[in-house]
């Protein structure tokens, strides 16, 4: 009986670790995707104001 419980606990632990890795990887990919989208929408002056002080 104890051996069955040990095997079930082992399988549950392995499944939990796999699911946790999957969750972390999906969150990481989502974060990287958001960073790429924000970087691609930035203008050429890297977000600085477009006012030029030399023209005034």
DRENLO-869738 format. One record per atom (N, C-alpha, C, O): x, y, z. Coordinates in steps of 0.1 Angstrom, whole numbers, plus 5000, padded with zeros to 4 digits. Layout:
# DRENLO-869738
XYZ
...
END
This chain:
# DRENLO-869738
500849885000
500050005000
500950125000
500650224993
501950125008
502850245008
503550264995
503850374991
503850154988
504550164976
503650234965
504150314957
502350204965
501450264956
501350414959
501350494950
501250444971
501150594975
502450664971
502350774967
503550594973
504850664969
504950684954
505350784949
504450584946
504450594931
503450704927
503750784918
502350714933
501350824930
501950954933
501751054925
502550964945
503151094949
504251134939
504451254936
505051034935
506151064925
505551114912
506051214906
504551044907
503951084894
503351224895
503451304886
502651254906
502051384908
503151494909
502951594903
504251464915
505351564916
505951594903
506151704899
506151484895
506651504881
505751584873
506151674865
504451544873
503451624865
503351764870
503151854861
503451794883
503351934887
504552014883
504452124879
505751954883
506952014878
506852044863
507252154858
506351954855
506151974841
505152084838
505452174830
504052084845
503052194844
503652334848
503352434841
504452334858
505052454863
506052514852
506052634850
506852424847
507752464836
506952514824
507352614818
505852454820
505052494809
504552634812
504552724803
503952654824
503452784828
504452894827
504253004822
505652874833
506752974833
507153004819
507453114815
507352904810
507752924796
506753004789
507053094781
505452974791
504353054783
504353194788
504153294780
504553224801
504653354806
505853434801
505753554798
506953364800
508153424795
508053464780
508453564776
507453374772
507253394758
506253514756
506453604748
505253524765
504253634764
504953764767
504753864761
505853764778
506553884781
507453934770
507554054767
508253834764
509153874753
508353924741
508754024735
507153864739
506353914728
505854054730
505854134721
505554094743
505054224746
506254324744
506054434739
507454284748
508654374747
508954394732
509254504728
508854294724
509054304709
508054394703
508354484694
506754384707
505754474701
505954614705
505854704697
506354644718
506654774722
507854834715
507854954711
508854754713
510054804706
509754834691
510354924686
508854754685
508654784671
507754904669
507754954658
507054944679
506155064677
506855194681
506255304679
508055184687
508855304690
509255384677
509555314667
509255514678
509655594667
511155604666
511855544674
511655674656
513155674654
513855754664
515155734666
513255834672
513955914682
513955854696
514155924705
513555724696
513655644709
512755714720
513055704732
511655764716
510655814726
510955954731
510156004739
511956024726
512256164730
511256254723
510656224713
511056364729
510156464724
510656514710
511856524708
509656544701
510056584687
510456724686
510756774675
510256804697
510556944696
512056964695
512856904703
512557044686
513957074684
514257214690
513757304685
515157214700
515457344706
516257434697
516357554700
516957384687
517757464678
516957554668
517457644662
515657514667
514857594658
514257714664
513657794657
514257734677
513557834684
514357954685
513958054691
END
